[in-house]
Amino acid sequence: MNMQVSRRLERFSSAMFFELNQLKQQLRANGTEVIDLGIGSPDLPPPPHVIEALTEAVCDPSVYGYPTSEGSPFFRQAVADWYKKRFDVELDPSTECMALMGSQDGLSHLSLTLVDPGDYVLVPDPGYPIYEVSIHLADGRPYLMPLLETNDFLPDFSKIPPEVAQRAKYMILNYPNNPVTAVAERSFYEQAVSFAKLYDILIVSDIAYSELAFDGFKPISILQIDGAKDVAVEFHSLSKSFNMAGCRIGYAAGNREALQALAVVKSNIDYGVFTAVQKAGAAALTGDPSHTAHMSETYRKRRDVLLDGLKRIGWDIPKPQATMFVWAKIPIPMTSRKFTKELLAQTGVAVVPGVGFGEQGEGYVRIALVQPEEKLQEVVARIEKSGILKKN
Ligand SMILES: Cc1ncc(COP(=O)(O)O)c(C=O)c1O
């Protein structure tokens, strides 16, 4: 058969990641131990009480029917309670909280809910790839908001042309940010809410990394800003905060019209999150909050081991205040793609080229802190031995 895939699919292809994966496989086949700091999949386990809740739930025969796509009342209540406890934000669990099969589910389907062909969506560049891909799914037009170091990696709303803002359906913000690791303060969210109200744009705030913060920094929710619920919906994930990436559970909270519309799309596509997984998710959200503090401390130590080590050998990278990543400027004159390939070939250390997150990511690589401290020490040793930082 001469299969003709859709033109849309061409925008999904990622030759670069395919190439890097092949290189990793080749190295492994030749006996190199690859230290993978590429994908941001947590290597740590969920808290024990979450595994216990899941184990107990899967033994309950009543959880095996279809769940509902918007989530069970007990899970939505747990989300509302968590928002109250963590951010002092009041949410109505039945209209302002909704379960998702990971925040990716919400991020990918929201475009089908709000975007007509030709509509603009304002997305950060660099940005987590699904933001832009989901717009193409709905035949919308991404308008890329550059995240520049000179503006603390925040979008500059004054640079968005009014004719674009007038035709934009929503804007994605992601702080603490993947990949650039930047954080946002209250004043930034206040500006964002004013801008959204001026142009009647929904804000989608992705806080997948809100619980991974260091050195006393505590990320806030956009829903803490007065009037934010009129214009904002927030996506949060249990993947990183509770190491439940494989469980596929997250949620949306905030603007009820947006959630209602998303529920219509999702009720035609899926049947929701397995009830046993929702029970585990509720246990995570209502359980002892010291787990996240402990986990952040683990990432903080990893950050320090890696960045202090790299600084010692001549690669000075600013320490992030949050996330499980490091956003590192490439210290030699080489594109991010070439540097990533050279680094992998010469040291067996896998990272992600910044350009994989958008044009503005060129010149950087993203390093995920998903290996124990000893491995990160070895990363430093391998990089030093290779001499790659001295080449130009
Ligand atoms: C910024 C950001 N948003 C959303 C997601 C998706 O997370 P989930 O596992 O909840 O679908 C990720 C995953 O890496 C992410 O980095």
PDBQT file of the ligand as one rigid body, heavy atoms in Angstrom, charges set to zero:
ROOT
HETATM    1  C1  LIG A 401       6.460  21.654  30.987  1.00  0.00    +0.000 C 
HETATM    2  C2  LIG A 401       5.784  20.324  30.930  1.00  0.00    +0.000 A 
HETATM    3  N1  LIG A 401       4.457  20.295  30.859  1.00  0.00    +0.000 NA
HETATM    4  C3  LIG A 401       3.791  19.133  30.793  1.00  0.00    +0.000 A 
HETATM    5  C4  LIG A 401       4.450  17.936  30.775  1.00  0.00    +0.000 A 
HETATM    6  C5  LIG A 401       3.655  16.662  30.642  1.00  0.00    +0.000 C 
HETATM    7  O1  LIG A 401       3.574  16.013  31.843  1.00  0.00    +0.000 OA
HETATM    8  P1  LIG A 401       2.551  14.841  32.107  1.00  0.00    +0.000 P 
HETATM    9  O2  LIG A 401       3.358  13.664  32.462  1.00  0.00    +0.000 OA
HETATM   10  O3  LIG A 401       1.686  15.326  33.238  1.00  0.00    +0.000 OA
HETATM   11  O4  LIG A 401       1.729  14.634  30.875  1.00  0.00    +0.000 OA
HETATM   12  C6  LIG A 401       5.838  17.910  30.858  1.00  0.00    +0.000 A 
HETATM   13  C7  LIG A 401       6.583  16.640  30.817  1.00  0.00    +0.000 C 
HETATM   14  O5  LIG A 401       7.758  16.559  30.737  1.00  0.00    +0.000 OA
HETATM   15  C8  LIG A 401       6.523  19.145  30.923  1.00  0.00    +0.000 A 
HETATM   16  O6  LIG A 401       7.857  19.205  30.983  1.00  0.00    +0.000 OA
ENDROOT
TORSDOF 0
